[in-house]
Structure formats: C-alpha cells, structure tokens
Amino acid sequence: MDATVLYDRDCGFCRWSLAKILAWDRARRLHPLPIQSEEGRRLLDAAGVPEEHRLRSWHLVHPDGRVESAGDALPAVFRLLPAGAPFAAITRALPGPSRRGYMLVANNRTLFGRPLTRGMKARATARIDERGPQGVEVSAGASCEVRR
C-alpha cells in the first residue's frame, strides 16, 4: 500500500521533518505532495477536509481516498516504514498521547524550526523534490506561521 503525504510547503520545519521520514522510507512507499498544490487541494476537497483545517497539520491520503490527519496518521505512516511496526503499534494503542504530541509540535513548529539553517531546509527540499511531483515550487528559506 502506497500513500500520499500532504505537507505545508511553506513551512521549513515541516519540510525538514518530512525529509527525515522520506529518508527512512527506503521502499519509497510515501509520496510527498504540497497541500497548496492543485493536486493536494483536489485530494483534500474529495475527502471533505475543510479549508480552515488543511494547513494545521499533515495529511496521509490512502489509495482509496481516505484521509488521516495529524497524530491520527502516525500509525499508518509507521506501518509503511521499514521496522516501523513497533511505533505503529504504540501510536495506535495510545491515540490520545499521539494526537497531543503531534499537535504540541505542530503548534510550535515556528519555534522548532528556528535552529534549522537555510542549508538544512535546502537539503530537505531537495529530498522532497527528488521524491515528489515535478514543477512544484518550494522556497528553501521559507519558514512557517502556525495556522490555528
């Protein structure tokens, strides 16, 4: 089962985090796509994700069109990663802490992104670009604002 990971292309911390996950995904089962892209908007429209919720978190789109967002997506993402089964089991067994942990990071991503250099963001963008669709513009120096 492959899946699409929708992420905020304007958030340097989001890109850096996603690049770490993509590095773990040696089998290339996860396909990155910006939330802001035409295809990203189409997938979220089809799943009925309200506009005001789209940039609050990442979204995992399953092949059947089902969408899991924020901490709820962690078990499915971990299941797709090599040796991720134990993490999938933990996040599935503890959904409340998984959700709260994800939102703690997401709501403070500007703070977590401060130590990231332009070079780190550029390398993250390069990894995502290598795995994602062509022709999607991302600024290597972009940061993010928390959208509530």
Residue, then its C-alpha position, 0 to 999 in steps of 0.5 A: m500500500d502506497a500513500t500520499v503525504l500532504y505537507d505545508r510547503d511553506c513551512g521549513f520545519c515541516r519540510w525538514s521533518l518530512a525529509k527525515i521520514l522520506a529518508w527512512d522510507r527506503a521502499r519509497r512507499l510515501h509520496p510527498l505532495p504540497i497541500q497548496s498544490e492543485e493536486g493536494r487541494r483536489l485530494l483534500d476537497a474529495a475527502g471533505v477536509p475543510e479549508e480552515h483545517r488543511l494547513r494545521s497539520w499533515h495529511l496521509v491520503h490512502p489509495d482509496g481516498r481516505v484521509e488521516s490527519a495529524g497524530d491520527a496518521l502516525p500509525a499508518v505512516f509507521r506501518l509503511l516504514p521499514a521496522g516501523a511496526p513497533f511505533a505503529a503499534i504504540t501510536r495506535a494503542l495510545p491515540g490520545p498521547s499521539r494526537r497531543g504530541y503531534m499537535l504540541v509540535a505542530n503548534n510550535r513548529t515556528l519555534f522548532g524550526r528556528p535552529l534549522t539553517r537555510g542549508m538544512k531546509a535546502r537539503a530537505t527540499a531537495r529530498i522532497d523534490e527528488r521524491g515528489p511531483q515535478g514543477v512544484e515550487v518550494s522556497a528553501g528559506a521559507s519558514c512557517e506561521v502556525r495556522r490555528 
